[in-house]
Amino acid sequence: MSMMYLSEIMIQNPQLDSFADLLEIIQQRKVEAIHLKIDIKPNYPDTPADWEDKVEGAFSGVHSVMGPKIYKTEDDF
């Protein structure tokens, strides 16, 4: 097992049309490496502002490090 580079995944998969497709490929290939180097920003129309977190989540299997947002007020306690 070795390092996987995001740029290599994108170069090896020119057919990808969306950020969602990229995440699927990352999830499929994550067994090939123990580390993912995020060395390029994906330039897809649907690339979200938190794209780095989503890429890391797809690779590690964790979809949110912070967990879901829970909004509470003082009245909820």
N, C-alpha and C positions, 0 to 999 in steps of 0.2 A: 504494500500500500504506500501511497505517496501523496504528494501535493496535487490538487486539481486546481486549475486556473479558470476563472470565469471566462476570460477572453478565449481560451482554447475551446471551451464548450460552445461558445457562440460561433467561432470560426468553423468548427466541425459540424455545426448544425445550421447552415445558411437558410434552411427552409423555415426556420422559426419566424413567425409573424407577430408574436405578442409576448409580453412579459409573462403571462400565464403559461404559455407554451414553454418558455424558458424554465420556469419553476418546475414543470413536470419533468423535463429532461434532467434537471439537477436532482430531483427526488429519485429518478431511475438510476442515475449514475453515482449516487453518494456512496454506494458500497465499494467503489473503485479506489477511494482515497480516504485518508484520515483527516486531511485539512483541505479547506477551500480558500484560495487566495482571490479576494475580490479586487481585481486589478483594472477593471474597466466598468464604466456605467452603461448599462443596457439602454439603447436608444430606441425603445419601442413606444408607440403612441400611448399605450396604457401603463407605462412604467410609473408607479406611484412615488410619492415624495419619500416614503419610508422603504424604498426598494432594497436597501442594504439589509434591513431587518428581515424582510421577506425572503431574500436570497439565503441568508444565514439560517432562517427557520426551515426552509425547504431542505437545506443540506443536513441540518442537525435533527430535524424532526420536531423542533419546537416552533410553534406558530406564533407565540407571543411570549417574550421574556417577561414582560410586565404583567401579563394576564389581562383579562377583560377590564375595561374601564367601568368602574362602579361609582356612580355619583350619589352621595348621601349628604343630607343636611343635618343640622343639629337636632331637628325634630325626629329623625330616624333612630336616634339612640335612646 
